[in-house]
């Protein structure tokens, strides 16, 4: 119960605002006395403000029309404001004006003087008004989230839950927090889809839960932080959608679910990891509707595109795409498969997991718990008379060995590997235990890929007099300065973009395995010598491709330096 001093109780009866019986009945409810009397209409707010101000000799204030000064807010912490139900409004020198609910509370004034080392000037605001103002001021994010949640019901978002799933939801929704959590999860998914995010990160902090979206490769705030108390319900809701164990909170879990949005089916991959403070959830958004599977529309350099088309036109051999997670390797491989898939070809993939469904393609999901590993699946696939095989990732020697042998026995094999550039992929395969002769005989092409942010064409800023020496030092060539037309991002952005960038483009380095490079692989030459030979043969490195895009105004020099290493 919120404590109200005896003097205020007596004042309310002496002024004839309420009777002793009304005070007793309101007190028995165990709630804020003033709030109960105001809500019931027993006391008009204007009368309360007038009587308290006149009797206590302090001016009454309406906090709904006042914006506190930041200097004053810095004088008293958020915790103290919420605990003592006070709000600093203004600071003049060493005089601090503070709105208080009880102008007769001498102990409160002494505490505030000691904490702030200021003379405290009190103004009156009743308790409910103070709490509302404090919540609005310090919990702006929560208020914004609530407003957004209230609009979720109007959106076209269908989780496609089965009857079994709905029964689980009903049993899990007994707690009072479940309904807000359902709306909040819907809100997060909706805003991520509308913002064209690729990933959602839900991260527990000490007191709040942070929600961030990966937009154009960079993490940014998705919605304002929400209360930590909602985290268990949010995690449970996501687990229900992905049909995971909602009772398990101390072990990692992975799952997937689908949602229908704006008439199309969108896949989500969920990863839950126990961390300090609770469970962190990361959701990968797989929107097949936004996937471009046309090689000619990928935006690669003409030389790189020609290398890829030549490789996938071969009857057998292996093409590898390398790069970190989220660099677009899967999109490149799907585009290659789409280009070569014909009614006459048997195309089979083995993936972990199957990210996008493609008609006419046999797609096999990896399931280690049931013995379906990359190597095991690939071994079975080769008995299925395939023409083209896509292996989601080469992770170990066994998978690499089978893939290489498949490429040497009449199959076109497409796969990915985690290396920094194209040349180091060769040494990586040899380090995995594959014979150099088999590596050189099986490889057709190695591609290294990165995704760069595209400058917003509406607000990009021209670079005046770019320093020639610095540009030469990072890889620009003399011939580049003839048609140099550099732009940089407008840091504040515009309504069409985020921080001056909008969308991404692929930076592709292609290394065809020429006869000379074949001999170098067999001879065990290091990656730097192989790269030097490839450069002599005309290979465009990641840095060079990035620079060419900067010259054309597609991206900025800063972005090229961010995503590529020096040659």
C-alpha positions as CSV (number, residue, x, y, z in Angstrom):
1,X,0.0,0.0,0.0
2,X,1.3,3.5,-0.8
3,X,1.7,5.4,2.4
4,X,0.0,8.8,2.8
5,X,0.8,10.9,5.8
6,X,-1.8,11.4,8.6
7,X,-1.6,15.1,8.0
8,X,-2.9,14.7,4.4
9,X,-5.7,12.4,5.5
10,X,-6.7,15.0,8.1
11,X,-6.5,17.8,5.7
12,X,-8.7,16.1,3.1
13,X,-11.5,15.7,5.8
14,X,-11.1,19.1,7.3
15,X,-11.4,20.8,3.9
16,X,-14.6,18.7,3.3
17,X,-13.2,16.9,0.2
18,X,-14.0,13.5,1.6
19,X,-15.4,11.9,4.8
20,X,-13.5,9.7,7.2
21,X,-15.7,6.8,6.1
22,X,-14.5,7.3,2.5
23,X,-10.9,7.4,3.5
24,X,-11.4,4.2,5.6
25,X,-13.1,2.3,2.7
26,X,-10.4,3.5,0.2
27,X,-7.6,2.4,2.6
28,X,-9.1,-1.0,3.0
29,X,-8.5,-1.7,-0.8
30,X,-4.8,-1.8,-0.1
31,X,-4.0,0.6,-3.0
32,X,-2.9,4.2,-3.4
33,X,-5.4,6.2,-1.3
34,X,-5.3,9.3,-3.5
35,X,-5.5,7.2,-6.7
36,X,-8.5,5.3,-5.4
37,X,-10.3,8.5,-4.4
38,X,-9.6,10.2,-7.7
39,X,-10.6,7.1,-9.7
40,X,-13.9,6.8,-7.8
41,X,-14.7,10.5,-8.4
42,X,-14.7,11.2,-4.6
43,X,-12.2,14.0,-5.1
44,X,-12.0,16.2,-8.2
45,X,-8.4,16.5,-9.3
46,X,-8.6,20.3,-9.5
47,X,-9.9,20.5,-5.9
48,X,-7.1,18.3,-4.6
49,X,-4.4,20.3,-6.3
50,X,-5.9,23.6,-5.0
51,X,-6.3,22.5,-1.4
52,X,-2.9,20.8,-1.2
53,X,-1.1,23.8,-2.7
54,X,-2.8,26.3,-0.5
55,X,-2.5,24.4,2.7
56,X,1.1,23.3,2.3
57,X,2.2,26.5,0.9
58,X,3.7,24.9,-2.3
59,X,2.6,25.5,-5.8
60,X,0.7,22.6,-7.5
61,X,1.9,21.5,-11.0
62,X,0.4,19.5,-13.8
63,X,3.2,17.2,-14.9
64,X,1.4,16.4,-18.2
65,X,2.3,19.8,-19.5
66,X,5.9,20.0,-18.2
67,X,9.1,18.7,-19.6
68,X,11.8,18.2,-16.9
69,X,15.2,19.8,-17.5
70,X,17.9,17.2,-18.2
71,X,20.3,18.9,-15.7
72,X,17.7,18.4,-13.0
73,X,17.2,14.8,-14.0
74,X,20.9,14.1,-13.7
75,X,20.7,15.2,-10.1
76,X,18.5,12.3,-9.0
77,X,18.8,8.8,-10.3
78,X,16.0,6.9,-12.0
79,X,16.0,4.3,-9.2
80,X,15.4,7.0,-6.6
81,X,12.7,8.7,-8.6
82,X,10.8,5.5,-8.9
83,X,11.4,4.3,-5.4
84,X,10.5,7.6,-3.7
85,X,8.0,8.8,-6.3
86,X,9.6,12.1,-6.9
87,X,10.6,13.9,-10.1
88,X,13.2,16.7,-10.5
89,X,11.9,19.4,-12.8
90,X,14.5,22.3,-12.9
91,X,17.8,23.3,-11.4
92,X,18.9,26.9,-10.9
93,X,22.4,27.0,-9.4
94,X,22.1,25.0,-6.2
95,X,18.3,25.2,-6.0
96,X,16.6,22.0,-7.3
97,X,12.8,22.0,-7.9
98,X,11.3,18.6,-7.2
99,X,7.7,17.5,-7.6
100,X,6.6,15.5,-4.6
101,X,3.4,13.7,-3.6
102,X,3.6,14.7,0.1
103,X,4.8,18.2,0.9
104,X,4.8,17.4,4.6
105,X,7.4,14.6,4.4
106,X,10.3,16.2,6.1
107,X,12.4,13.0,6.0
108,X,12.1,12.9,2.2
109,X,13.4,16.5,1.9
110,X,16.4,15.7,4.1
111,X,17.2,12.7,2.0
112,X,17.0,14.6,-1.2
113,X,19.2,17.5,0.1
114,X,21.8,15.0,1.2
115,X,21.8,13.1,-2.1
116,X,21.8,16.2,-4.4
117,X,23.7,18.6,-2.2
118,X,21.1,21.2,-3.3
119,X,18.4,23.3,-1.6
120,X,15.2,21.5,-2.5
121,X,12.2,23.6,-3.6
122,X,9.1,21.4,-3.5
123,X,6.1,21.6,-5.8
124,X,3.1,19.4,-5.4
125,X,1.9,16.6,-7.8
126,X,-0.4,13.8,-6.6
127,X,1.0,10.3,-6.6
128,X,-0.7,8.8,-9.7
129,X,0.3,11.8,-11.8
130,X,3.9,11.4,-10.6
131,X,4.1,7.7,-11.4
132,X,2.6,8.3,-14.8
133,X,5.1,11.0,-15.6
134,X,8.1,8.9,-14.3
135,X,7.0,5.9,-16.3
136,X,6.6,8.0,-19.4
137,X,10.0,9.8,-18.9
138,X,12.1,6.8,-18.0
139,X,10.2,4.1,-19.9
140,X,9.7,5.7,-23.3
141,X,10.8,2.6,-25.0
142,X,8.1,0.5,-23.2
143,X,5.4,3.0,-24.1
144,X,6.5,2.9,-27.7
145,X,6.5,-0.8,-27.7
146,X,3.0,-0.9,-26.2
147,X,1.7,1.5,-28.9
148,X,3.2,-0.7,-31.6
149,X,1.9,-3.9,-30.0
150,X,-1.6,-2.4,-30.0
151,X,-1.4,-2.1,-33.8
152,X,-0.2,-5.7,-34.4
153,X,-3.7,-7.1,-34.5
154,X,-4.4,-5.2,-37.7
155,X,-1.5,-6.7,-39.6
156,X,-1.6,-9.7,-42.0
157,X,0.5,-12.2,-40.1
158,X,-0.4,-15.9,-40.0
159,X,1.8,-18.2,-38.0
160,X,0.1,-21.2,-39.5
161,X,0.0,-23.0,-36.2
162,X,-1.4,-26.5,-36.3
163,X,-4.1,-27.8,-33.9
164,X,-1.3,-29.5,-31.9
165,X,0.6,-26.3,-31.6
166,X,-2.4,-24.4,-30.6
167,X,-3.1,-26.8,-27.8
168,X,0.5,-26.3,-26.6
169,X,0.0,-22.6,-26.7
170,X,-3.2,-22.8,-24.7
171,X,-1.5,-24.7,-21.9
172,X,1.4,-22.3,-21.9
173,X,-0.8,-19.2,-22.0
174,X,-2.1,-19.6,-18.5
175,X,0.4,-17.0,-17.2
176,X,-0.6,-13.3,-17.5
177,X,2.5,-12.5,-19.5
178,X,1.9,-14.9,-22.3
179,X,-0.6,-12.7,-24.2
180,X,1.7,-9.7,-24.3
181,X,4.6,-12.0,-25.3
182,X,2.6,-13.4,-28.3
183,X,1.9,-9.8,-29.4
184,X,5.4,-8.8,-28.8
185,X,6.9,-11.7,-30.9
186,X,4.5,-10.8,-33.7
187,X,5.6,-7.2,-33.5
188,X,9.3,-8.2,-33.7
189,X,8.7,-10.4,-36.7
190,X,6.6,-7.8,-38.5
191,X,9.0,-5.0,-38.1
192,X,11.9,-7.3,-39.2
193,X,10.0,-8.3,-42.3
194,X,9.0,-4.7,-43.2
195,X,12.5,-3.5,-42.6
196,X,13.9,-6.3,-44.8
197,X,16.2,-7.6,-42.0
198,X,18.2,-10.8,-42.5
199,X,18.5,-11.7,-38.8
200,X,16.8,-10.9,-35.4
201,X,18.8,-10.9,-32.2
202,X,16.9,-11.0,-28.9
203,X,19.5,-10.5,-26.2
204,X,19.0,-10.4,-22.4
205,X,20.6,-7.6,-20.4
206,X,20.8,-7.0,-16.7
207,X,17.4,-5.2,-16.5
208,X,16.0,-5.1,-20.1
209,X,15.9,-7.2,-23.2
210,X,17.5,-5.7,-26.3
211,X,16.1,-6.5,-29.8
212,X,18.3,-5.8,-32.7
213,X,17.9,-6.4,-36.5
214,X,20.7,-7.1,-39.0
215,X,20.0,-4.6,-41.8
216,X,22.4,-4.6,-44.8
217,X,24.9,-6.6,-42.7
218,X,24.9,-4.3,-39.7
219,X,23.1,-4.8,-36.4
220,X,20.8,-1.9,-35.4
221,X,18.0,-1.5,-32.8
222,X,14.9,-3.2,-34.0
223,X,12.4,-2.0,-31.3
224,X,13.0,-0.2,-28.0
225,X,14.3,-2.4,-25.1
226,X,11.5,-4.3,-23.3
227,X,11.2,-5.4,-19.7
228,X,13.4,-8.3,-18.6
229,X,10.3,-9.9,-17.0
230,X,9.0,-10.7,-20.5
231,X,12.1,-12.7,-21.6
232,X,10.9,-16.2,-20.4
233,X,7.5,-15.7,-22.2
234,X,9.2,-14.5,-25.4
235,X,11.5,-17.5,-25.4
236,X,8.6,-19.9,-24.8
237,X,6.6,-18.3,-27.6
238,X,9.5,-18.8,-30.1
239,X,10.0,-22.4,-28.9
240,X,6.3,-23.1,-29.4
241,X,6.5,-21.7,-33.0
242,X,9.5,-23.8,-33.7
243,X,8.1,-26.9,-31.8
244,X,11.0,-27.0,-29.3
245,X,11.1,-28.0,-25.6
246,X,9.7,-25.0,-23.7
247,X,10.8,-26.6,-20.4
248,X,14.5,-26.8,-21.4
249,X,16.2,-23.5,-20.5
250,X,19.8,-24.7,-19.9
251,X,20.8,-26.2,-23.3
252,X,21.1,-24.8,-26.8
253,X,18.1,-25.5,-29.1
254,X,17.6,-25.1,-32.9
255,X,14.4,-25.2,-34.8
256,X,12.5,-23.6,-37.7
257,X,9.0,-22.3,-38.4
258,X,7.0,-20.6,-41.2
259,X,4.9,-17.5,-41.3
260,X,2.6,-16.3,-44.1
261,X,3.1,-12.6,-44.7
262,X,1.6,-10.5,-47.5
263,X,0.6,-13.6,-49.4
264,X,3.9,-15.4,-49.3
265,X,5.5,-18.0,-47.1
266,X,8.5,-17.0,-45.2
267,X,10.9,-19.4,-43.3
268,X,12.6,-18.6,-40.1
269,X,15.5,-20.5,-38.5
270,X,15.6,-20.2,-34.7
271,X,18.7,-20.7,-32.5
272,X,18.4,-20.4,-28.7
273,X,21.5,-20.2,-26.6
274,X,21.7,-20.0,-22.8
275,X,23.8,-16.9,-21.8
276,X,24.3,-14.9,-18.6
277,X,20.9,-13.4,-17.8
278,X,18.7,-15.8,-19.7
279,X,18.3,-17.2,-23.2
280,X,19.5,-15.4,-26.3
281,X,17.5,-16.0,-29.4
282,X,18.7,-15.4,-33.0
283,X,16.3,-15.8,-35.8
284,X,17.5,-16.0,-39.5
285,X,14.9,-14.8,-41.9
286,X,14.7,-16.8,-45.2
287,X,12.5,-14.9,-47.6
288,X,12.4,-16.8,-50.9
289,X,10.4,-14.0,-52.4
290,X,13.3,-11.6,-52.1
291,X,15.9,-14.1,-53.5
292,X,17.4,-13.3,-56.9
293,X,18.4,-16.5,-58.7
294,X,19.4,-15.1,-62.0
295,X,23.2,-15.1,-62.5
296,X,23.0,-12.1,-64.9
297,X,21.2,-10.1,-62.2
298,X,23.8,-10.7,-59.5
299,X,25.7,-7.6,-60.4
300,X,29.2,-9.3,-60.6
301,X,32.0,-8.0,-62.7
302,X,31.8,-9.3,-66.3
303,X,35.1,-11.3,-65.9
304,X,33.8,-12.9,-62.7
305,X,30.4,-13.8,-64.3
306,X,32.2,-15.3,-67.3
307,X,34.3,-17.5,-65.0
308,X,31.3,-18.8,-63.1
309,X,29.3,-19.5,-66.3
310,X,32.3,-21.4,-67.7
311,X,32.7,-23.5,-64.6
312,X,29.1,-24.6,-64.3
313,X,28.9,-25.4,-68.0
314,X,31.5,-28.2,-67.5
315,X,30.2,-31.8,-67.3
316,X,32.2,-32.6,-64.2
317,X,34.6,-31.0,-61.7
318,X,34.2,-28.9,-58.5
319,X,33.4,-25.2,-57.9
320,X,33.8,-23.8,-54.4
321,X,32.4,-20.6,-52.9
322,X,34.2,-19.3,-49.8
323,X,33.5,-16.6,-47.3
324,X,32.2,-16.0,-43.8
325,X,28.7,-16.7,-42.6
326,X,26.2,-14.2,-44.1
327,X,28.4,-13.4,-47.2
328,X,25.8,-14.7,-49.7
329,X,27.4,-18.1,-50.5
330,X,24.1,-20.0,-50.5
331,X,22.5,-17.4,-52.8
332,X,25.4,-17.8,-55.3
333,X,25.2,-21.6,-55.2
334,X,21.4,-21.6,-55.6
335,X,21.7,-19.2,-58.6
336,X,24.2,-21.6,-60.2
337,X,22.0,-24.6,-59.6
338,X,19.0,-22.7,-61.0
339,X,21.1,-21.9,-64.1
340,X,22.1,-25.5,-64.8
341,X,18.9,-27.3,-63.7
342,X,17.2,-28.7,-66.8
343,X,14.6,-31.4,-67.2
344,X,17.5,-33.6,-68.5
345,X,19.6,-33.2,-65.4
346,X,19.3,-34.9,-62.0
347,X,20.2,-32.2,-59.5
348,X,20.5,-33.1,-55.8
349,X,21.5,-31.0,-52.8
350,X,22.5,-31.8,-49.2
351,X,22.1,-28.9,-46.9
352,X,22.0,-28.0,-43.2
353,X,19.3,-26.9,-43.2
354,X,17.5,-26.6,-46.5
355,X,17.2,-22.8,-46.7
356,X,15.1,-22.3,-49.9
357,X,12.9,-24.8,-51.6
358,X,13.4,-25.1,-55.4
359,X,11.1,-26.9,-57.8
360,X,12.7,-29.7,-59.8
361,X,15.6,-30.1,-57.3
362,X,16.0,-33.0,-54.9
363,X,17.0,-31.4,-51.6
364,X,18.2,-33.5,-48.7
365,X,18.3,-32.0,-45.1
366,X,21.2,-33.0,-42.9
367,X,20.1,-34.6,-39.6
368,X,23.1,-35.7,-37.5
369,X,20.8,-37.1,-34.7
370,X,19.5,-39.6,-37.2
371,X,22.8,-40.4,-38.8
372,X,22.3,-38.1,-41.8
373,X,25.6,-36.2,-42.0
374,X,27.0,-34.4,-45.0
375,X,29.3,-37.3,-45.7
376,X,26.6,-40.0,-45.2
377,X,24.1,-38.1,-47.3
378,X,26.6,-37.4,-50.1
379,X,27.6,-41.1,-50.1
380,X,23.9,-42.1,-50.7
381,X,23.3,-39.3,-53.2
382,X,26.1,-40.7,-55.4
383,X,24.1,-43.9,-55.7
384,X,21.1,-41.9,-57.0
385,X,22.7,-41.3,-60.4
386,X,23.1,-37.5,-60.0
387,X,24.5,-35.1,-62.6
388,X,24.9,-32.1,-60.4
389,X,25.5,-32.2,-56.6
390,X,25.3,-29.2,-54.3
391,X,26.9,-29.8,-50.9
392,X,25.9,-27.1,-48.4
393,X,29.3,-27.0,-46.7
394,X,32.6,-29.0,-46.6
395,X,33.3,-29.3,-42.9
396,X,35.6,-32.3,-42.5
397,X,38.0,-34.6,-44.4
398,X,35.4,-37.3,-45.0
399,X,33.0,-34.9,-46.8
400,X,35.9,-33.2,-48.7
401,X,37.2,-36.6,-49.8
402,X,33.8,-37.8,-51.1
403,X,33.1,-34.5,-52.8
404,X,36.5,-34.5,-54.6
405,X,36.1,-38.1,-55.7
406,X,32.6,-37.3,-57.0
407,X,34.0,-34.4,-59.0
408,X,36.6,-36.8,-60.5
409,X,34.0,-39.4,-61.5
410,X,31.7,-37.5,-63.8
411,X,29.7,-35.2,-61.4
412,X,29.6,-31.4,-61.2
413,X,30.0,-30.6,-57.5
414,X,29.1,-27.2,-56.0
415,X,30.0,-26.5,-52.4
416,X,31.2,-23.9,-49.8
417,X,34.2,-23.7,-47.5
418,X,35.2,-21.2,-44.9
419,X,38.4,-19.4,-45.9
420,X,39.4,-15.7,-46.3
421,X,40.2,-15.7,-50.0
422,X,40.2,-17.9,-53.1
423,X,43.9,-18.9,-53.0
424,X,43.9,-20.1,-49.4
425,X,41.0,-22.5,-50.2
426,X,43.5,-24.8,-52.0
427,X,45.8,-25.0,-49.0
428,X,42.8,-25.5,-46.8
429,X,41.8,-28.6,-48.7
430,X,45.3,-29.9,-48.6
431,X,45.5,-29.3,-44.9
432,X,42.3,-31.3,-44.5
433,X,44.1,-34.3,-45.8
434,X,43.2,-34.3,-49.5
435,X,46.0,-35.3,-51.9
436,X,47.2,-32.2,-53.8
437,X,47.0,-34.0,-57.1
438,X,43.3,-34.8,-56.5
439,X,42.7,-31.2,-55.5
440,X,44.2,-29.9,-58.7
441,X,42.4,-32.4,-60.9
442,X,39.0,-31.8,-59.4
443,X,38.8,-28.1,-59.0
444,X,37.4,-25.9,-61.8
445,X,36.9,-22.6,-60.0
446,X,37.2,-21.0,-56.5
447,X,35.1,-18.0,-55.7
448,X,35.6,-15.8,-52.6
449,X,32.6,-13.6,-51.8
450,X,31.6,-10.7,-49.5
451,X,28.5,-8.5,-49.3
452,X,29.0,-4.8,-49.3
453,X,26.5,-2.0,-48.5
454,X,25.1,-0.1,-51.5
455,X,25.1,3.7,-51.2
456,X,21.7,5.3,-51.2
457,X,21.3,7.0,-54.6
458,X,19.1,9.7,-53.2
459,X,21.4,11.1,-50.5
460,X,25.0,10.0,-51.3
461,X,27.5,12.8,-51.1
462,X,30.2,13.4,-53.7
463,X,33.8,13.3,-52.6
464,X,35.6,16.5,-53.5
465,X,39.3,16.2,-54.4
466,X,40.0,12.7,-53.0
467,X,43.6,12.3,-51.9
468,X,45.5,10.5,-54.7
469,X,48.3,9.1,-52.5
470,X,45.9,7.5,-50.0
471,X,43.8,6.0,-52.8
472,X,46.9,4.5,-54.5
473,X,48.0,3.1,-51.1
474,X,44.8,1.1,-50.7
475,X,44.8,-0.4,-54.3
476,X,43.7,2.3,-56.8
477,X,45.5,2.2,-60.1
478,X,46.6,5.2,-62.3
479,X,44.0,4.3,-64.9
480,X,41.2,4.7,-62.3
481,X,41.7,8.4,-61.9
482,X,40.6,9.2,-65.5
483,X,36.9,8.5,-64.6
484,X,37.0,8.9,-60.8
485,X,33.6,9.7,-59.4
486,X,33.6,8.8,-55.8
487,X,30.8,9.2,-53.3
488,X,30.5,8.7,-49.5
489,X,27.5,8.0,-47.3
490,X,25.4,10.7,-45.8
491,X,25.7,9.8,-42.1
492,X,22.2,11.1,-41.2
493,X,20.6,9.2,-44.2
494,X,17.3,10.0,-45.6
495,X,13.7,8.6,-45.4
496,X,14.6,6.0,-48.1
497,X,17.7,4.5,-46.4
498,X,19.5,3.7,-43.2
499,X,22.6,5.8,-42.5
500,X,23.2,6.6,-46.1
501,X,23.1,2.9,-47.3
502,X,20.3,0.9,-48.8
503,X,20.6,-2.7,-49.9
504,X,23.7,-4.8,-50.6
505,X,25.7,-6.1,-53.5
506,X,28.1,-9.0,-54.0
507,X,31.8,-8.6,-54.2
508,X,33.1,-11.7,-56.0
509,X,36.7,-12.9,-56.5
510,X,37.1,-15.7,-59.0
511,X,40.2,-18.0,-59.4
512,X,40.0,-20.3,-62.3
513,X,42.3,-23.4,-62.0
514,X,44.6,-22.9,-65.0
515,X,47.2,-25.4,-66.1
516,X,50.0,-23.3,-64.4
517,X,48.0,-23.1,-61.1
518,X,47.4,-26.9,-61.4
519,X,51.1,-27.5,-61.5
520,X,51.7,-25.2,-58.5
521,X,49.1,-27.1,-56.4
522,X,50.7,-30.4,-57.2
523,X,54.1,-28.9,-56.3
524,X,52.7,-27.8,-52.9
525,X,53.2,-24.0,-53.5
526,X,51.9,-21.7,-50.7
527,X,48.8,-19.6,-51.1
528,X,50.6,-16.3,-51.7
529,X,52.5,-17.7,-54.7
530,X,49.3,-19.2,-56.1
531,X,47.6,-15.8,-55.7
532,X,50.5,-14.0,-57.4
533,X,50.2,-16.3,-60.4
534,X,46.4,-15.8,-60.5
535,X,46.9,-12.0,-60.5
536,X,49.3,-12.4,-63.4
537,X,46.6,-14.3,-65.2
538,X,44.1,-11.4,-64.6
539,X,42.3,-12.4,-61.5
540,X,40.3,-9.6,-59.8
541,X,40.7,-9.7,-56.1
542,X,38.0,-8.8,-53.5
543,X,39.7,-5.4,-52.9
544,X,39.9,-4.7,-56.7
545,X,36.3,-5.5,-57.3
546,X,35.3,-3.3,-54.3
547,X,37.3,-0.5,-55.7
548,X,35.7,-0.8,-59.2
549,X,32.3,-0.6,-57.5
550,X,33.4,2.5,-55.5
551,X,34.6,4.1,-58.8
552,X,31.1,3.5,-60.3
553,X,29.5,5.1,-57.2
554,X,27.8,1.9,-56.1
555,X,29.5,2.0,-52.7
556,X,32.0,4.1,-50.7
557,X,35.7,3.7,-50.2
558,X,35.1,3.3,-46.5
559,X,32.8,0.3,-47.1
560,X,35.4,-1.3,-49.4
561,X,38.0,-1.1,-46.7
562,X,35.5,-2.5,-44.2
563,X,34.8,-5.7,-46.1
564,X,38.1,-6.5,-47.9
565,X,41.7,-7.0,-46.9
566,X,44.7,-5.3,-48.5
567,X,46.2,-7.2,-51.5
